[in-house]
Amino acid sequence: MDADRDLFRRAVSNLLANALRYTSPSNTIQITADPSDRGIHVAVENPGPGIEAEHLDKLFDRFHRVDPSRSDSATSTGLGLSIVKRVMELHGGTVGVQSVPGEKTRFMLHFPRSPTGTPT
């Protein structure tokens, strides 16, 4: 993959930090990376409370928090997912989320191939 290594780490680290925050110690977080003709797909999936549909389109906004009453500014600034979105924009890629409240949440990153055939 021909992505900026530090930015790639930041994006995955931010998704993993969120997954850890919302997953009980007895459950498992799954991280996958799948190459395709179009690029590389990376996903972070965790069981947990999930996210209601009305919040999904705002998740990547700066400082957005699904439940402000549960905010802990000592451990979270509300910038993590907006940073992930910006990293993906810089790479010409996309970020998406699927969530089933009470079951699981899955964040997907897509790093597209560059015109030379290598992922950007």
C-alpha positions as CSV (number, residue, x, y, z in Angstrom):
1,M,0.0,0.0,0.0
2,D,1.4,3.4,-1.0
3,A,-0.3,5.4,1.8
4,D,1.3,7.8,4.2
5,R,2.3,5.4,7.0
6,D,1.8,7.8,9.9
7,L,-1.6,8.9,8.6
8,F,-2.7,5.3,8.0
9,R,-1.7,4.5,11.6
10,R,-3.5,7.5,12.9
11,A,-6.8,6.5,11.1
12,V,-6.7,2.9,12.3
13,S,-5.6,3.9,15.8
14,N,-8.5,6.3,16.1
15,L,-11.0,3.6,15.0
16,L,-9.4,1.0,17.3
17,A,-9.5,3.5,20.3
18,N,-13.2,4.0,19.8
19,A,-13.8,0.2,19.4
20,L,-11.9,-0.4,22.7
21,R,-13.9,2.3,24.5
22,Y,-17.2,0.7,23.5
23,T,-16.4,-3.0,23.8
24,S,-16.5,-5.0,27.0
25,P,-13.3,-6.8,28.0
26,S,-15.0,-10.2,27.3
27,N,-15.7,-9.4,23.7
28,T,-13.5,-9.3,20.6
29,I,-12.7,-6.5,18.2
30,Q,-12.0,-7.6,14.6
31,I,-9.7,-5.8,12.2
32,T,-9.5,-6.9,8.6
33,A,-7.5,-5.7,5.5
34,D,-8.6,-6.9,2.1
35,P,-6.9,-6.0,-1.1
36,S,-9.0,-5.7,-4.3
37,D,-8.7,-4.5,-7.8
38,R,-9.9,-1.1,-6.7
39,G,-7.5,-0.7,-3.7
40,I,-7.4,-1.8,-0.1
41,H,-10.4,-2.1,2.3
42,V,-9.7,-1.9,6.0
43,A,-12.4,-2.5,8.6
44,V,-12.7,-2.3,12.4
45,E,-15.7,-4.0,13.8
46,N,-16.7,-4.3,17.5
47,P,-19.7,-5.6,19.4
48,G,-21.3,-3.1,21.8
49,P,-24.0,-0.6,22.2
50,G,-24.0,0.4,18.5
51,I,-25.0,3.8,17.1
52,E,-28.6,4.9,16.3
53,A,-29.2,5.6,12.6
54,E,-29.9,9.3,13.2
55,H,-26.3,9.9,14.4
56,L,-24.5,8.0,11.6
57,D,-24.3,11.0,9.1
58,K,-22.8,13.3,11.8
59,L,-20.3,10.9,13.3
60,F,-17.4,12.3,11.2
61,D,-18.2,16.0,12.1
62,R,-15.7,17.7,14.4
63,F,-16.6,17.5,18.1
64,H,-19.7,15.5,17.4
65,R,-20.6,13.1,20.2
66,V,-23.6,10.7,20.1
67,D,-24.3,11.1,23.8
68,P,-22.9,14.4,25.2
69,S,-23.8,13.4,28.8
70,R,-21.3,10.5,28.5
71,S,-18.5,12.7,27.2
72,D,-15.2,12.5,29.0
73,S,-13.0,15.3,27.8
74,A,-10.1,13.7,29.7
75,T,-10.1,10.7,27.4
76,S,-11.8,11.9,24.2
77,T,-11.8,15.2,22.4
78,G,-14.5,14.4,19.8
79,L,-12.0,14.8,17.0
80,G,-11.0,11.2,16.3
81,L,-13.5,10.3,13.6
82,S,-13.1,13.7,11.9
83,I,-9.4,13.0,11.7
84,V,-10.1,9.6,10.2
85,K,-12.3,11.3,7.6
86,R,-9.6,13.8,6.8
87,V,-6.9,11.1,6.4
88,M,-9.1,9.3,3.9
89,E,-9.8,12.5,2.0
90,L,-6.0,13.1,1.7
91,H,-5.6,9.6,0.2
92,G,-8.6,10.0,-2.2
93,G,-10.4,7.3,-0.2
94,T,-13.6,7.0,1.7
95,V,-14.7,6.1,5.2
96,G,-18.0,4.5,6.1
97,V,-19.9,3.1,9.1
98,Q,-22.6,0.5,9.6
99,S,-24.1,0.0,13.0
100,V,-26.8,-2.2,14.5
101,P,-27.8,-0.7,17.9
102,G,-27.3,-3.2,20.7
103,E,-25.2,-5.5,18.5
104,K,-22.2,-4.2,16.6
105,T,-20.5,-1.3,14.8
106,R,-18.3,-1.6,11.7
107,F,-16.1,1.2,10.3
108,M,-14.7,0.7,6.8
109,L,-11.8,2.5,5.2
110,H,-11.2,2.3,1.4
111,F,-7.8,3.3,0.1
112,P,-8.1,3.4,-3.7
113,R,-5.4,2.4,-6.2
114,S,-3.5,5.2,-7.8
115,P,-3.4,5.6,-11.6
116,T,-0.2,3.7,-11.6
117,G,-2.0,0.7,-10.1
118,T,-0.7,0.9,-6.6
119,P,-3.0,1.9,-3.7
120,T,-2.6,5.6,-2.7
